[in-house]
Amino acid sequence: MNIDDIVKQELWRSLPVYFFSFLIIGYLDMEGYISVGKSETFVLAFLVTAMHFSLMVWYRKKEQIDNPSIF
């Protein structure tokens, strides 16, 4: 099974997105802006990451961006 290079790159880039979305959702929960349980924080962070992942893969395939480097 071959995984597309764009999908593989965006999958690796999704790890920091998951980490930061988990921290932000946890902070919002601690401050009382949202009310979610501890286990739902993981799920909500995963949903945010999945949306980011799918949008980035869709955009890079639509624009045919093979190399995301800015140089």
mmJSON file of the N, C-alpha and C atoms, coordinates in Angstrom:
{"data_MODEL":{"atom_site":{
"group_PDB":["ATOM","ATOM","ATOM","ATOM","ATOM","ATOM","ATOM","ATOM","ATOM","ATOM","ATOM","ATOM","ATOM","ATOM","ATOM","ATOM","ATOM","ATOM","ATOM","ATOM","ATOM","ATOM","ATOM","ATOM","ATOM","ATOM","ATOM","ATOM","ATOM","ATOM","ATOM","ATOM","ATOM","ATOM","ATOM","ATOM","ATOM","ATOM","ATOM","ATOM","ATOM","ATOM","ATOM","ATOM","ATOM","ATOM","ATOM","ATOM","ATOM","ATOM","ATOM","ATOM","ATOM","ATOM","ATOM","ATOM","ATOM","ATOM","ATOM","ATOM","ATOM","ATOM","ATOM","ATOM","ATOM","ATOM","ATOM","ATOM","ATOM","ATOM","ATOM","ATOM","ATOM","ATOM","ATOM","ATOM","ATOM","ATOM","ATOM","ATOM","ATOM","ATOM","ATOM","ATOM","ATOM","ATOM","ATOM","ATOM","ATOM","ATOM","ATOM","ATOM","ATOM","ATOM","ATOM","ATOM","ATOM","ATOM","ATOM","ATOM","ATOM","ATOM","ATOM","ATOM","ATOM","ATOM","ATOM","ATOM","ATOM","ATOM","ATOM","ATOM","ATOM","ATOM","ATOM","ATOM","ATOM","ATOM","ATOM","ATOM","ATOM","ATOM","ATOM","ATOM","ATOM","ATOM","ATOM","ATOM","ATOM","ATOM","ATOM","ATOM","ATOM","ATOM","ATOM","ATOM","ATOM","ATOM","ATOM","ATOM","ATOM","ATOM","ATOM","ATOM","ATOM","ATOM","ATOM","ATOM","ATOM","ATOM","ATOM","ATOM","ATOM","ATOM","ATOM","ATOM","ATOM","ATOM","ATOM","ATOM","ATOM","ATOM","ATOM","ATOM","ATOM","ATOM","ATOM","ATOM","ATOM","ATOM","ATOM","ATOM","ATOM","ATOM","ATOM","ATOM","ATOM","ATOM","ATOM","ATOM","ATOM","ATOM","ATOM","ATOM","ATOM","ATOM","ATOM","ATOM","ATOM","ATOM","ATOM","ATOM","ATOM","ATOM","ATOM","ATOM","ATOM","ATOM","ATOM","ATOM","ATOM","ATOM","ATOM","ATOM","ATOM","ATOM","ATOM","ATOM","ATOM","ATOM","ATOM","ATOM","ATOM"],
"id":[1,2,3,4,5,6,7,8,9,10,11,12,13,14,15,16,17,18,19,20,21,22,23,24,25,26,27,28,29,30,31,32,33,34,35,36,37,38,39,40,41,42,43,44,45,46,47,48,49,50,51,52,53,54,55,56,57,58,59,60,61,62,63,64,65,66,67,68,69,70,71,72,73,74,75,76,77,78,79,80,81,82,83,84,85,86,87,88,89,90,91,92,93,94,95,96,97,98,99,100,101,102,103,104,105,106,107,108,109,110,111,112,113,114,115,116,117,118,119,120,121,122,123,124,125,126,127,128,129,130,131,132,133,134,135,136,137,138,139,140,141,142,143,144,145,146,147,148,149,150,151,152,153,154,155,156,157,158,159,160,161,162,163,164,165,166,167,168,169,170,171,172,173,174,175,176,177,178,179,180,181,182,183,184,185,186,187,188,189,190,191,192,193,194,195,196,197,198,199,200,201,202,203,204,205,206,207,208,209,210,211,212,213],
"type_symbol":["N","C","C","N","C","C","N","C","C","N","C","C","N","C","C","N","C","C","N","C","C","N","C","C","N","C","C","N","C","C","N","C","C","N","C","C","N","C","C","N","C","C","N","C","C","N","C","C","N","C","C","N","C","C","N","C","C","N","C","C","N","C","C","N","C","C","N","C","C","N","C","C","N","C","C","N","C","C","N","C","C","N","C","C","N","C","C","N","C","C","N","C","C","N","C","C","N","C","C","N","C","C","N","C","C","N","C","C","N","C","C","N","C","C","N","C","C","N","C","C","N","C","C","N","C","C","N","C","C","N","C","C","N","C","C","N","C","C","N","C","C","N","C","C","N","C","C","N","C","C","N","C","C","N","C","C","N","C","C","N","C","C","N","C","C","N","C","C","N","C","C","N","C","C","N","C","C","N","C","C","N","C","C","N","C","C","N","C","C","N","C","C","N","C","C","N","C","C","N","C","C","N","C","C","N","C","C","N","C","C","N","C","C"],
"label_atom_id":["N","CA","C","N","CA","C","N","CA","C","N","CA","C","N","CA","C","N","CA","C","N","CA","C","N","CA","C","N","CA","C","N","CA","C","N","CA","C","N","CA","C","N","CA","C","N","CA","C","N","CA","C","N","CA","C","N","CA","C","N","CA","C","N","CA","C","N","CA","C","N","CA","C","N","CA","C","N","CA","C","N","CA","C","N","CA","C","N","CA","C","N","CA","C","N","CA","C","N","CA","C","N","CA","C","N","CA","C","N","CA","C","N","CA","C","N","CA","C","N","CA","C","N","CA","C","N","CA","C","N","CA","C","N","CA","C","N","CA","C","N","CA","C","N","CA","C","N","CA","C","N","CA","C","N","CA","C","N","CA","C","N","CA","C","N","CA","C","N","CA","C","N","CA","C","N","CA","C","N","CA","C","N","CA","C","N","CA","C","N","CA","C","N","CA","C","N","CA","C","N","CA","C","N","CA","C","N","CA","C","N","CA","C","N","CA","C","N","CA","C","N","CA","C","N","CA","C","N","CA","C","N","CA","C","N","CA","C","N","CA","C","N","CA","C","N","CA","C"],
"label_alt_id":[null,null,null,null,null,null,null,null,null,null,null,null,null,null,null,null,null,null,null,null,null,null,null,null,null,null,null,null,null,null,null,null,null,null,null,null,null,null,null,null,null,null,null,null,null,null,null,null,null,null,null,null,null,null,null,null,null,null,null,null,null,null,null,null,null,null,null,null,null,null,null,null,null,null,null,null,null,null,null,null,null,null,null,null,null,null,null,null,null,null,null,null,null,null,null,null,null,null,null,null,null,null,null,null,null,null,null,null,null,null,null,null,null,null,null,null,null,null,null,null,null,null,null,null,null,null,null,null,null,null,null,null,null,null,null,null,null,null,null,null,null,null,null,null,null,null,null,null,null,null,null,null,null,null,null,null,null,null,null,null,null,null,null,null,null,null,null,null,null,null,null,null,null,null,null,null,null,null,null,null,null,null,null,null,null,null,null,null,null,null,null,null,null,null,null,null,null,null,null,null,null,null,null,null,null,null,null,null,null,null,null,null,null],
"label_comp_id":["MET","MET","MET","ASN","ASN","ASN","ILE","ILE","ILE","ASP","ASP","ASP","ASP","ASP","ASP","ILE","ILE","ILE","VAL","VAL","VAL","LYS","LYS","LYS","GLN","GLN","GLN","GLU","GLU","GLU","LEU","LEU","LEU","TRP","TRP","TRP","ARG","ARG","ARG","SER","SER","SER","LEU","LEU","LEU","PRO","PRO","PRO","VAL","VAL","VAL","TYR","TYR","TYR","PHE","PHE","PHE","PHE","PHE","PHE","SER","SER","SER","PHE","PHE","PHE","LEU","LEU","LEU","ILE","ILE","ILE","ILE","ILE","ILE","GLY","GLY","GLY","TYR","TYR","TYR","LEU","LEU","LEU","ASP","ASP","ASP","MET","MET","MET","GLU","GLU","GLU","GLY","GLY","GLY","TYR","TYR","TYR","ILE","ILE","ILE","SER","SER","SER","VAL","VAL","VAL","GLY","GLY","GLY","LYS","LYS","LYS","SER","SER","SER","GLU","GLU","GLU","THR","THR","THR","PHE","PHE","PHE","VAL","VAL","VAL","LEU","LEU","LEU","ALA","ALA","ALA","PHE","PHE","PHE","LEU","LEU","LEU","VAL","VAL","VAL","THR","THR","THR","ALA","ALA","ALA","MET","MET","MET","HIS","HIS","HIS","PHE","PHE","PHE","SER","SER","SER","LEU","LEU","LEU","MET","MET","MET","VAL","VAL","VAL","TRP","TRP","TRP","TYR","TYR","TYR","ARG","ARG","ARG","LYS","LYS","LYS","LYS","LYS","LYS","GLU","GLU","GLU","GLN","GLN","GLN","ILE","ILE","ILE","ASP","ASP","ASP","ASN","ASN","ASN","PRO","PRO","PRO","SER","SER","SER","ILE","ILE","ILE","PHE","PHE","PHE"],
"label_asym_id":["A","A","A","A","A","A","A","A","A","A","A","A","A","A","A","A","A","A","A","A","A","A","A","A","A","A","A","A","A","A","A","A","A","A","A","A","A","A","A","A","A","A","A","A","A","A","A","A","A","A","A","A","A","A","A","A","A","A","A","A","A","A","A","A","A","A","A","A","A","A","A","A","A","A","A","A","A","A","A","A","A","A","A","A","A","A","A","A","A","A","A","A","A","A","A","A","A","A","A","A","A","A","A","A","A","A","A","A","A","A","A","A","A","A","A","A","A","A","A","A","A","A","A","A","A","A","A","A","A","A","A","A","A","A","A","A","A","A","A","A","A","A","A","A","A","A","A","A","A","A","A","A","A","A","A","A","A","A","A","A","A","A","A","A","A","A","A","A","A","A","A","A","A","A","A","A","A","A","A","A","A","A","A","A","A","A","A","A","A","A","A","A","A","A","A","A","A","A","A","A","A","A","A","A","A","A","A","A","A","A","A","A","A"],
"label_entity_id":["1","1","1","1","1","1","1","1","1","1","1","1","1","1","1","1","1","1","1","1","1","1","1","1","1","1","1","1","1","1","1","1","1","1","1","1","1","1","1","1","1","1","1","1","1","1","1","1","1","1","1","1","1","1","1","1","1","1","1","1","1","1","1","1","1","1","1","1","1","1","1","1","1","1","1","1","1","1","1","1","1","1","1","1","1","1","1","1","1","1","1","1","1","1","1","1","1","1","1","1","1","1","1","1","1","1","1","1","1","1","1","1","1","1","1","1","1","1","1","1","1","1","1","1","1","1","1","1","1","1","1","1","1","1","1","1","1","1","1","1","1","1","1","1","1","1","1","1","1","1","1","1","1","1","1","1","1","1","1","1","1","1","1","1","1","1","1","1","1","1","1","1","1","1","1","1","1","1","1","1","1","1","1","1","1","1","1","1","1","1","1","1","1","1","1","1","1","1","1","1","1","1","1","1","1","1","1","1","1","1","1","1","1"],
"label_seq_id":[1,1,1,2,2,2,3,3,3,4,4,4,5,5,5,6,6,6,7,7,7,8,8,8,9,9,9,10,10,10,11,11,11,12,12,12,13,13,13,14,14,14,15,15,15,16,16,16,17,17,17,18,18,18,19,19,19,20,20,20,21,21,21,22,22,22,23,23,23,24,24,24,25,25,25,26,26,26,27,27,27,28,28,28,29,29,29,30,30,30,31,31,31,32,32,32,33,33,33,34,34,34,35,35,35,36,36,36,37,37,37,38,38,38,39,39,39,40,40,40,41,41,41,42,42,42,43,43,43,44,44,44,45,45,45,46,46,46,47,47,47,48,48,48,49,49,49,50,50,50,51,51,51,52,52,52,53,53,53,54,54,54,55,55,55,56,56,56,57,57,57,58,58,58,59,59,59,60,60,60,61,61,61,62,62,62,63,63,63,64,64,64,65,65,65,66,66,66,67,67,67,68,68,68,69,69,69,70,70,70,71,71,71],
"pdbx_PDB_ins_code":[null,null,null,null,null,null,null,null,null,null,null,null,null,null,null,null,null,null,null,null,null,null,null,null,null,null,null,null,null,null,null,null,null,null,null,null,null,null,null,null,null,null,null,null,null,null,null,null,null,null,null,null,null,null,null,null,null,null,null,null,null,null,null,null,null,null,null,null,null,null,null,null,null,null,null,null,null,null,null,null,null,null,null,null,null,null,null,null,null,null,null,null,null,null,null,null,null,null,null,null,null,null,null,null,null,null,null,null,null,null,null,null,null,null,null,null,null,null,null,null,null,null,null,null,null,null,null,null,null,null,null,null,null,null,null,null,null,null,null,null,null,null,null,null,null,null,null,null,null,null,null,null,null,null,null,null,null,null,null,null,null,null,null,null,null,null,null,null,null,null,null,null,null,null,null,null,null,null,null,null,null,null,null,null,null,null,null,null,null,null,null,null,null,null,null,null,null,null,null,null,null,null,null,null,null,null,null,null,null,null,null,null,null],
"Cartn_x":[0.836,0.0,0.889,0.767,1.532,0.692,1.312,0.659,1.196,0.3,0.675,1.609,2.586,3.549,2.882,1.89,1.19,0.475,-0.171,-0.882,0.102,1.235,2.235,2.804,3.099,3.627,2.609,1.365,0.339,0.012,0.171,-0.041,1.002,2.25,3.298,3.087,2.58,2.321,1.115,0.272,-0.914,-0.594,0.551,0.906,1.031,1.749,1.771,0.403,-0.387,-1.728,-2.564,-2.454,-3.186,-2.725,-1.427,-0.877,-1.376,-1.275,-1.688,-3.199,-3.965,-5.418,-5.826,-5.129,-5.396,-5.11,-3.989,-3.659,-4.667,-5.074,-6.025,-7.387,-7.856,-9.15,-9.081,-7.981,-7.806,-7.795,-7.139,-7.109,-8.502,-9.235,-10.596,-11.502,-11.287,-12.068,-11.709,-10.439,-10.02,-10.513,-10.545,-11.001,-12.517,-13.229,-14.679,-15.386,-14.657,-15.296,-16.096,-15.613,-16.351,-16.395,-17.384,-17.524,-17.487,-16.326,-16.157,-15.4,-15.601,-14.877,-13.461,-12.7,-11.3,-11.178,-12.019,-11.928,-12.452,-13.419,-13.941,-12.943,-12.002,-10.955,-10.105,-9.783,-9.018,-9.788,-11.081,-11.907,-12.074,-12.333,-12.5,-11.213,-10.073,-8.788,-8.548,-8.959,-8.813,-9.695,-10.914,-11.797,-11.231,-10.671,-10.038,-8.868,-8.064,-6.919,-7.356,-8.412,-8.909,-9.424,-10.092,-10.561,-9.377,-8.373,-7.177,-6.466,-6.313,-5.644,-6.367,-7.683,-8.43,-8.425,-8.523,-8.471,-7.11,-6.039,-4.7,-4.409,-4.826,-4.622,-5.429,-6.674,-7.516,-6.895,-6.416,-5.838,-4.564,-3.683,-2.413,-2.631,-3.615,-3.887,-4.557,-5.43,-6.112,-5.115,-4.195,-3.201,-1.966,-1.916,-0.796,0.522,0.506,1.695,2.413,3.488,4.25,5.275,5.86,6.871,6.312,5.996,5.4,6.423,7.683,8.718,8.457,8.802,8.591,9.725,10.802,11.944,11.864],
"Cartn_y":[-1.17,0.0,1.244,2.047,3.283,4.448,5.256,6.454,7.638,8.474,9.659,10.538,11.165,12.002,13.186,13.774,14.911,14.469,13.32,12.812,12.491,11.903,11.561,12.82,13.837,15.077,15.762,15.82,16.473,15.67,14.368,13.551,13.883,14.051,14.442,15.854,16.736,18.111,18.194,17.183,17.192,16.899,16.307,16.015,17.283,18.316,19.557,20.235,20.112,20.701,20.038,18.714,18.0,18.446,18.562,18.964,20.35,21.323,22.681,22.81,22.087,22.146,21.516,20.458,19.867,20.87,21.588,22.592,23.74,24.201,25.317,24.897,23.719,23.245,23.006,22.453,22.271,23.589,24.589,25.915,26.53,26.432,26.978,26.264,24.974,24.228,24.654,24.843,25.245,26.646,27.531,28.904,29.016,27.986,27.992,28.509,28.719,29.19,28.08,26.847,25.695,24.666,23.81,22.798,21.415,20.798,19.446,18.629,17.328,16.445,16.214,15.508,15.255,14.355,13.335,12.436,13.111,14.009,14.701,15.706,16.13,17.042,16.366,15.086,14.335,14.217,13.919,13.739,15.055,16.133,17.439,17.905,17.663,18.012,17.165,15.896,15.043,15.536,15.984,16.499,17.762,18.638,19.852,19.473,18.509,18.062,17.394,16.592,15.922,16.931,17.978,19.014,19.745,20.086,20.753,19.858,18.581,17.629,17.516,17.344,17.161,18.423,19.595,20.836,21.057,20.753,20.952,19.968,18.722,17.746,18.157,18.565,18.994,20.19,21.184,22.38,22.061,21.26,20.952,20.11,19.223,18.437,19.29,20.218,21.1,22.019,22.565,23.483,22.752,21.447,20.603,21.101,21.331,21.79,20.556,20.17,19.002,19.355,20.538,20.972,22.186,22.039,23.158,24.178,24.049,24.962,26.374,27.385,28.753,29.27,28.516,28.966,28.49],
"Cartn_z":[0.0,0.0,0.0,-1.018,-1.121,-0.612,0.235,0.744,-0.038,-0.493,-1.25,-0.404,-1.057,-0.335,0.351,-0.293,0.307,1.578,1.539,2.709,3.825,3.474,4.481,5.147,4.351,4.916,5.813,5.374,6.184,7.433,7.377,8.569,9.632,9.22,10.171,10.689,9.828,10.265,11.193,11.194,12.046,13.504,13.784,15.169,16.019,15.567,16.366,16.437,15.385,15.399,16.487,16.609,17.654,19.033,19.22,20.513,20.913,20.005,20.33,20.47,19.666,19.828,21.155,21.582,22.888,24.001,23.905,24.915,24.945,23.786,23.719,24.257,23.88,24.373,25.881,26.364,27.804,28.549,27.987,28.614,28.651,27.529,27.5,28.494,28.692,29.668,31.094,31.369,32.717,33.069,32.085,32.334,32.368,31.943,32.016,30.781,29.689,28.462,27.79,27.882,27.387,28.514,28.447,29.486,28.845,28.859,28.335,29.368,29.314,30.212,29.734,30.541,30.195,28.97,28.874,27.717,26.452,26.595,25.414,24.857,25.672,25.195,24.125,24.34,23.341,22.027,22.137,20.943,20.201,20.919,20.29,19.612,20.259,19.641,18.392,18.427,17.247,16.11,16.412,15.362,14.714,15.526,14.989,14.085,14.528,13.742,12.45,12.505,11.301,10.28,10.739,9.814,9.187,9.99,9.467,8.453,8.78,7.897,6.557,6.602,5.352,4.5,5.134,4.362,3.72,4.441,3.883,2.746,2.9,1.816,0.597,0.803,-0.313,-1.031,-0.271,-0.876,-1.642,-1.033,-1.702,-2.951,-2.939,-4.147,-5.208,-4.796,-5.749,-6.432,-5.669,-6.22,-6.749,-6.571,-7.005,-6.417,-5.112,-4.391,-3.863,-4.539,-4.104,-3.038,-3.157,-2.202,-1.443,-0.154,0.59,1.102,0.703,1.168,0.637,1.436,1.007,0.132,0.01,-0.782,-2.204],
"occupancy":[1.0,1.0,1.0,1.0,1.0,1.0,1.0,1.0,1.0,1.0,1.0,1.0,1.0,1.0,1.0,1.0,1.0,1.0,1.0,1.0,1.0,1.0,1.0,1.0,1.0,1.0,1.0,1.0,1.0,1.0,1.0,1.0,1.0,1.0,1.0,1.0,1.0,1.0,1.0,1.0,1.0,1.0,1.0,1.0,1.0,1.0,1.0,1.0,1.0,1.0,1.0,1.0,1.0,1.0,1.0,1.0,1.0,1.0,1.0,1.0,1.0,1.0,1.0,1.0,1.0,1.0,1.0,1.0,1.0,1.0,1.0,1.0,1.0,1.0,1.0,1.0,1.0,1.0,1.0,1.0,1.0,1.0,1.0,1.0,1.0,1.0,1.0,1.0,1.0,1.0,1.0,1.0,1.0,1.0,1.0,1.0,1.0,1.0,1.0,1.0,1.0,1.0,1.0,1.0,1.0,1.0,1.0,1.0,1.0,1.0,1.0,1.0,1.0,1.0,1.0,1.0,1.0,1.0,1.0,1.0,1.0,1.0,1.0,1.0,1.0,1.0,1.0,1.0,1.0,1.0,1.0,1.0,1.0,1.0,1.0,1.0,1.0,1.0,1.0,1.0,1.0,1.0,1.0,1.0,1.0,1.0,1.0,1.0,1.0,1.0,1.0,1.0,1.0,1.0,1.0,1.0,1.0,1.0,1.0,1.0,1.0,1.0,1.0,1.0,1.0,1.0,1.0,1.0,1.0,1.0,1.0,1.0,1.0,1.0,1.0,1.0,1.0,1.0,1.0,1.0,1.0,1.0,1.0,1.0,1.0,1.0,1.0,1.0,1.0,1.0,1.0,1.0,1.0,1.0,1.0,1.0,1.0,1.0,1.0,1.0,1.0,1.0,1.0,1.0,1.0,1.0,1.0,1.0,1.0,1.0,1.0,1.0,1.0],
"B_iso_or_equiv":[0.0,0.0,0.0,0.0,0.0,0.0,0.0,0.0,0.0,0.0,0.0,0.0,0.0,0.0,0.0,0.0,0.0,0.0,0.0,0.0,0.0,0.0,0.0,0.0,0.0,0.0,0.0,0.0,0.0,0.0,0.0,0.0,0.0,0.0,0.0,0.0,0.0,0.0,0.0,0.0,0.0,0.0,0.0,0.0,0.0,0.0,0.0,0.0,0.0,0.0,0.0,0.0,0.0,0.0,0.0,0.0,0.0,0.0,0.0,0.0,0.0,0.0,0.0,0.0,0.0,0.0,0.0,0.0,0.0,0.0,0.0,0.0,0.0,0.0,0.0,0.0,0.0,0.0,0.0,0.0,0.0,0.0,0.0,0.0,0.0,0.0,0.0,0.0,0.0,0.0,0.0,0.0,0.0,0.0,0.0,0.0,0.0,0.0,0.0,0.0,0.0,0.0,0.0,0.0,0.0,0.0,0.0,0.0,0.0,0.0,0.0,0.0,0.0,0.0,0.0,0.0,0.0,0.0,0.0,0.0,0.0,0.0,0.0,0.0,0.0,0.0,0.0,0.0,0.0,0.0,0.0,0.0,0.0,0.0,0.0,0.0,0.0,0.0,0.0,0.0,0.0,0.0,0.0,0.0,0.0,0.0,0.0,0.0,0.0,0.0,0.0,0.0,0.0,0.0,0.0,0.0,0.0,0.0,0.0,0.0,0.0,0.0,0.0,0.0,0.0,0.0,0.0,0.0,0.0,0.0,0.0,0.0,0.0,0.0,0.0,0.0,0.0,0.0,0.0,0.0,0.0,0.0,0.0,0.0,0.0,0.0,0.0,0.0,0.0,0.0,0.0,0.0,0.0,0.0,0.0,0.0,0.0,0.0,0.0,0.0,0.0,0.0,0.0,0.0,0.0,0.0,0.0,0.0,0.0,0.0,0.0,0.0,0.0],
"pdbx_formal_charge":[null,null,null,null,null,null,null,null,null,null,null,null,null,null,null,null,null,null,null,null,null,null,null,null,null,null,null,null,null,null,null,null,null,null,null,null,null,null,null,null,null,null,null,null,null,null,null,null,null,null,null,null,null,null,null,null,null,null,null,null,null,null,null,null,null,null,null,null,null,null,null,null,null,null,null,null,null,null,null,null,null,null,null,null,null,null,null,null,null,null,null,null,null,null,null,null,null,null,null,null,null,null,null,null,null,null,null,null,null,null,null,null,null,null,null,null,null,null,null,null,null,null,null,null,null,null,null,null,null,null,null,null,null,null,null,null,null,null,null,null,null,null,null,null,null,null,null,null,null,null,null,null,null,null,null,null,null,null,null,null,null,null,null,null,null,null,null,null,null,null,null,null,null,null,null,null,null,null,null,null,null,null,null,null,null,null,null,null,null,null,null,null,null,null,null,null,null,null,null,null,null,null,null,null,null,null,null,null,null,null,null,null,null],
"auth_seq_id":[1,1,1,2,2,2,3,3,3,4,4,4,5,5,5,6,6,6,7,7,7,8,8,8,9,9,9,10,10,10,11,11,11,12,12,12,13,13,13,14,14,14,15,15,15,16,16,16,17,17,17,18,18,18,19,19,19,20,20,20,21,21,21,22,22,22,23,23,23,24,24,24,25,25,25,26,26,26,27,27,27,28,28,28,29,29,29,30,30,30,31,31,31,32,32,32,33,33,33,34,34,34,35,35,35,36,36,36,37,37,37,38,38,38,39,39,39,40,40,40,41,41,41,42,42,42,43,43,43,44,44,44,45,45,45,46,46,46,47,47,47,48,48,48,49,49,49,50,50,50,51,51,51,52,52,52,53,53,53,54,54,54,55,55,55,56,56,56,57,57,57,58,58,58,59,59,59,60,60,60,61,61,61,62,62,62,63,63,63,64,64,64,65,65,65,66,66,66,67,67,67,68,68,68,69,69,69,70,70,70,71,71,71],
"auth_comp_id":["MET","MET","MET","ASN","ASN","ASN","ILE","ILE","ILE","ASP","ASP","ASP","ASP","ASP","ASP","ILE","ILE","ILE","VAL","VAL","VAL","LYS","LYS","LYS","GLN","GLN","GLN","GLU","GLU","GLU","LEU","LEU","LEU","TRP","TRP","TRP","ARG","ARG","ARG","SER","SER","SER","LEU","LEU","LEU","PRO","PRO","PRO","VAL","VAL","VAL","TYR","TYR","TYR","PHE","PHE","PHE","PHE","PHE","PHE","SER","SER","SER","PHE","PHE","PHE","LEU","LEU","LEU","ILE","ILE","ILE","ILE","ILE","ILE","GLY","GLY","GLY","TYR","TYR","TYR","LEU","LEU","LEU","ASP","ASP","ASP","MET","MET","MET","GLU","GLU","GLU","GLY","GLY","GLY","TYR","TYR","TYR","ILE","ILE","ILE","SER","SER","SER","VAL","VAL","VAL","GLY","GLY","GLY","LYS","LYS","LYS","SER","SER","SER","GLU","GLU","GLU","THR","THR","THR","PHE","PHE","PHE","VAL","VAL","VAL","LEU","LEU","LEU","ALA","ALA","ALA","PHE","PHE","PHE","LEU","LEU","LEU","VAL","VAL","VAL","THR","THR","THR","ALA","ALA","ALA","MET","MET","MET","HIS","HIS","HIS","PHE","PHE","PHE","SER","SER","SER","LEU","LEU","LEU","MET","MET","MET","VAL","VAL","VAL","TRP","TRP","TRP","TYR","TYR","TYR","ARG","ARG","ARG","LYS","LYS","LYS","LYS","LYS","LYS","GLU","GLU","GLU","GLN","GLN","GLN","ILE","ILE","ILE","ASP","ASP","ASP","ASN","ASN","ASN","PRO","PRO","PRO","SER","SER","SER","ILE","ILE","ILE","PHE","PHE","PHE"],
"auth_asym_id":["A","A","A","A","A","A","A","A","A","A","A","A","A","A","A","A","A","A","A","A","A","A","A","A","A","A","A","A","A","A","A","A","A","A","A","A","A","A","A","A","A","A","A","A","A","A","A","A","A","A","A","A","A","A","A","A","A","A","A","A","A","A","A","A","A","A","A","A","A","A","A","A","A","A","A","A","A","A","A","A","A","A","A","A","A","A","A","A","A","A","A","A","A","A","A","A","A","A","A","A","A","A","A","A","A","A","A","A","A","A","A","A","A","A","A","A","A","A","A","A","A","A","A","A","A","A","A","A","A","A","A","A","A","A","A","A","A","A","A","A","A","A","A","A","A","A","A","A","A","A","A","A","A","A","A","A","A","A","A","A","A","A","A","A","A","A","A","A","A","A","A","A","A","A","A","A","A","A","A","A","A","A","A","A","A","A","A","A","A","A","A","A","A","A","A","A","A","A","A","A","A","A","A","A","A","A","A","A","A","A","A","A","A"],
"auth_atom_id":["N","CA","C","N","CA","C","N","CA","C","N","CA","C","N","CA","C","N","CA","C","N","CA","C","N","CA","C","N","CA","C","N","CA","C","N","CA","C","N","CA","C","N","CA","C","N","CA","C","N","CA","C","N","CA","C","N","CA","C","N","CA","C","N","CA","C","N","CA","C","N","CA","C","N","CA","C","N","CA","C","N","CA","C","N","CA","C","N","CA","C","N","CA","C","N","CA","C","N","CA","C","N","CA","C","N","CA","C","N","CA","C","N","CA","C","N","CA","C","N","CA","C","N","CA","C","N","CA","C","N","CA","C","N","CA","C","N","CA","C","N","CA","C","N","CA","C","N","CA","C","N","CA","C","N","CA","C","N","CA","C","N","CA","C","N","CA","C","N","CA","C","N","CA","C","N","CA","C","N","CA","C","N","CA","C","N","CA","C","N","CA","C","N","CA","C","N","CA","C","N","CA","C","N","CA","C","N","CA","C","N","CA","C","N","CA","C","N","CA","C","N","CA","C","N","CA","C","N","CA","C","N","CA","C","N","CA","C","N","CA","C","N","CA","C","N","CA","C"],
"pdbx_PDB_model_num":[1,1,1,1,1,1,1,1,1,1,1,1,1,1,1,1,1,1,1,1,1,1,1,1,1,1,1,1,1,1,1,1,1,1,1,1,1,1,1,1,1,1,1,1,1,1,1,1,1,1,1,1,1,1,1,1,1,1,1,1,1,1,1,1,1,1,1,1,1,1,1,1,1,1,1,1,1,1,1,1,1,1,1,1,1,1,1,1,1,1,1,1,1,1,1,1,1,1,1,1,1,1,1,1,1,1,1,1,1,1,1,1,1,1,1,1,1,1,1,1,1,1,1,1,1,1,1,1,1,1,1,1,1,1,1,1,1,1,1,1,1,1,1,1,1,1,1,1,1,1,1,1,1,1,1,1,1,1,1,1,1,1,1,1,1,1,1,1,1,1,1,1,1,1,1,1,1,1,1,1,1,1,1,1,1,1,1,1,1,1,1,1,1,1,1,1,1,1,1,1,1,1,1,1,1,1,1,1,1,1,1,1,1]
}}}
